[in-house]
């Protein structure tokens, strides 16, 4: 099984939406099936928010059937039989029901589970400190920080991370953090290559 959960955090002044768009374009260019979601009304990212966005439905008209339909969307593989990639922007806004669903999905759907890229502010790590969200923290297998000089690792320590070399994209080991200096346009290649090497 490849990396199911990956995370990218970036400061508030970083253009995370542009990073997400470039990552989407990179993966789609490699014929990966990509789906994207982000925070909804009230600056929250709830399970029904995710379902409505994936199904292109109105969150206000939420129907419980959306959850079953969403499972089919998230476990649909690409033409090469590879799992989809779900990019979750504004990950710091994830609510408990969404976190619980995504963690269960990674277990119950097994090989068909999507690779999930969580993109958010550094506050994301504080948001998943308490149960049930804390279970997600241990499932994040690779992490990158965009422009952070002293990031905390996926386990919460304050150990400085290695800086991404000038050359090609590094493939982080489990729980290793790689810092990408501000202004570098390597994010799509770094994360995309990790997903490709652990399909």
Phi and psi in degrees as a GROMACS rama.xvg file:
@    title "Ramachandran Plot"
@    xaxis  label "Phi"
@    yaxis  label "Psi"
@TYPE xy
-84.3276  -170.264  UNK-2
-66.3179  114.403  UNK-3
-82.4444  -44.0686  UNK-4
-116.1  127.313  UNK-5
-125.688  153.314  UNK-6
-137.562  140.311  UNK-7
-129.097  121.667  UNK-8
-110.928  149.286  UNK-9
-148.256  148.398  UNK-10
-65.6082  165.527  UNK-11
-60.9579  -28.3086  UNK-12
-85.2901  0.169311  UNK-13
-83.4532  147.14  UNK-14
-87.7744  81.9784  UNK-15
-66.0625  -33.2625  UNK-16
-62.9517  -38.5086  UNK-17
-67.0397  -39.3412  UNK-18
-62.0307  -44.8512  UNK-19
-61.7722  -42.4096  UNK-20
-63.5906  -40.3797  UNK-21
-68.9325  -38.1032  UNK-22
-64.4741  -42.4739  UNK-23
-58.4352  -47.8735  UNK-24
-63.4532  -40.0163  UNK-25
-62.8531  -49.7888  UNK-26
-66.34  -40.7402  UNK-27
-63.6632  -35.0754  UNK-28
-65.3188  -22.9147  UNK-29
-95.3769  16.3028  UNK-30
65.3036  25.9228  UNK-31
-85.6183  145.669  UNK-32
-86.5378  119.146  UNK-33
-119.742  134.327  UNK-34
-127.729  148.168  UNK-35
-131.986  145.194  UNK-36
-139.694  162.297  UNK-37
-154.003  177.912  UNK-38
-61.1174  151.024  UNK-39
-107.76  -147.413  UNK-40
-66.4264  145.874  UNK-41
73.0018  17.181  UNK-42
56.3885  34.6609  UNK-43
-121.352  151.189  UNK-44
-122.027  87.0521  UNK-45
-94.7254  169.96  UNK-46
-59.8942  -43.0843  UNK-47
-69.91  -25.0734  UNK-48
-64.8917  -47.1909  UNK-49
-61.4705  -46.9063  UNK-50
-60.5649  -46.3825  UNK-51
-62.2677  -41.7218  UNK-52
-67.0839  -43.6921  UNK-53
-65.8191  -32.5469  UNK-54
-95.4646  -0.287739  UNK-55
56.6835  46.2292  UNK-56
-114.748  169.143  UNK-57
-83.2689  128.644  UNK-58
-63.2023  -32.6065  UNK-59
-65.2873  -26.4784  UNK-60
-102.333  29.8466  UNK-61
-52.7178  135.844  UNK-62
-124.376  134.717  UNK-63
-53.2675  -24.7925  UNK-64
-62.2176  -23.3943  UNK-65
-57.3764  -35.0633  UNK-66
-64.6222  -43.6573  UNK-67
-66.2725  -41.9677  UNK-68
-65.4076  -35.843  UNK-69
-64.0575  -38.0507  UNK-70
-58.9639  -42.2645  UNK-71
-63.5838  -39.8955  UNK-72
-65.2382  -44.2972  UNK-73
-73.8569  -24.5689  UNK-74
-100.515  3.54626  UNK-75
-72.608  124.178  UNK-76
-89.6491  166.594  UNK-77
-81.4588  -177.663  UNK-78
-65.3091  -19.2412  UNK-79
-94.2943  5.7271  UNK-80
80.6414  16.6592  UNK-81
-93.7684  149.414  UNK-82
-66.3524  156.472  UNK-83
-68.9647  165.532  UNK-84
-116.213  120.573  UNK-85
-102.453  118.735  UNK-86
-99.8838  119.082  UNK-87
-106.329  102.795  UNK-88
-83.2629  158.685  UNK-89
59.6554  41.6719  UNK-90
-61.5564  -23.393  UNK-91
-66.297  -13.9434  UNK-92
-93.59  0.400701  UNK-93
-58.7953  132.778  UNK-94
-97.102  165.627  UNK-95
-57.1632  -40.4465  UNK-96
-65.7985  -35.6921  UNK-97
-69.985  -42.8947  UNK-98
-61.9063  -44.7277  UNK-99
-60.6515  -44.2953  UNK-100
-62.6765  -46.0698  UNK-101
-65.2945  -38.3963  UNK-102
-68.9115  -40.2116  UNK-103
-66.6354  -38.6265  UNK-104
-59.0511  -41.0468  UNK-105
-64.6211  -24.1155  UNK-106
-91.8095  -49.5512  UNK-107
-71.4937  -33.9995  UNK-108
-85.6662  -9.31531  UNK-109
50.3981  -124.973  UNK-110
-65.0207  -22.8526  UNK-111
-83.1462  -9.06135  UNK-112
-62.752  140.606  UNK-113
-69.7821  154.834  UNK-114
-80.2335  127.041  UNK-115
-111.671  120.566  UNK-116
-106.11  114.691  UNK-117
-95.4924  121.383  UNK-118
-120.476  122.537  UNK-119
-163.758  -176.789  UNK-120
-73.0285  161.226  UNK-121
-56.4342  -23.6286  UNK-122
-62.2329  -14.8656  UNK-123
-53.6287  -39.3554  UNK-124
-68.9448  -32.6514  UNK-125
-72.4152  -33.2903  UNK-126
-66.47  -24.6221  UNK-127
-106.982  21.7134  UNK-128
-76.5418  -27.4901  UNK-129
-108.604  154.262  UNK-130
-65.0146  148.248  UNK-131
-84.0327  -5.09438  UNK-132
-65.7671  -23.086  UNK-133
-62.1244  -24.3282  UNK-134
-64.2382  -29.4063  UNK-135
-67.3587  -34.5625  UNK-136
-56.992  -41.6939  UNK-137
-75.6809  -13.1438  UNK-138
-91.1296  -12.4753  UNK-139
-76.74  113.174  UNK-140
-94.2859  -16.902  UNK-141
-151.084  143.061  UNK-142
-141.073  144.089  UNK-143
-129.278  147.603  UNK-144
-120.445  127.685  UNK-145
-93.4486  107.86  UNK-146
76.2048  13.7324  UNK-147
-90.4036  136.55  UNK-148
-94.6249  -21.429  UNK-149
-144.746  73.1678  UNK-150
-76.4418  157.326  UNK-151
-91.5472  143.201  UNK-152
-79.2623  177.379  UNK-153
-63.3391  -15.5773  UNK-154
-96.3918  -4.999  UNK-155
100.719  3.53263  UNK-156
-79.8721  165.898  UNK-157
-102.554  25.2367  UNK-158
-69.3242  129.565  UNK-159
-59.849  146.067  UNK-160
-96.1242  154.097  UNK-161
-66.6009  145.29  UNK-162
-88.2636  138.911  UNK-163
-58.4409  126.727  UNK-164
-62.6382  163.456  UNK-165
-63.7763  -30.565  UNK-166
-79.0389  -153.443  UNK-167
-63.7282  174.763  UNK-168
-69.3148  128.151  UNK-169
-81.4437  149.465  UNK-170
-103.534  106.959  UNK-171
-69.3796  142.517  UNK-172
-74.1781  171.353  UNK-173
-55.3041  126.848  UNK-174
68.637  2.30702  UNK-175
-75.6861  145.026  UNK-176
-110.709  137.089  UNK-177
-119.789  127.848  UNK-178
-93.1798  128.628  UNK-179
-103.63  115.342  UNK-180
-57.9185  150.773  UNK-181
-57.3605  144.187  UNK-182
86.2987  -7.7374  UNK-183
-83.6082  136.158  UNK-184
-102.199  40.689  UNK-185
-98.6489  -6.51301  UNK-186
-54.6975  -50.8643  UNK-187
-57.6459  -42.8263  UNK-188
-67.5073  -42.2122  UNK-189
-61.3518  -53.8961  UNK-190
-71.5748  -41.7348  UNK-191
-59.84  -43.3294  UNK-192
-65.2598  -35.9154  UNK-193
-62.6616  -43.3276  UNK-194
-65.542  -41.0412  UNK-195
-65.7783  -35.6382  UNK-196
-79.3865  -14.5041  UNK-197
-131.472  64.6093  UNK-198
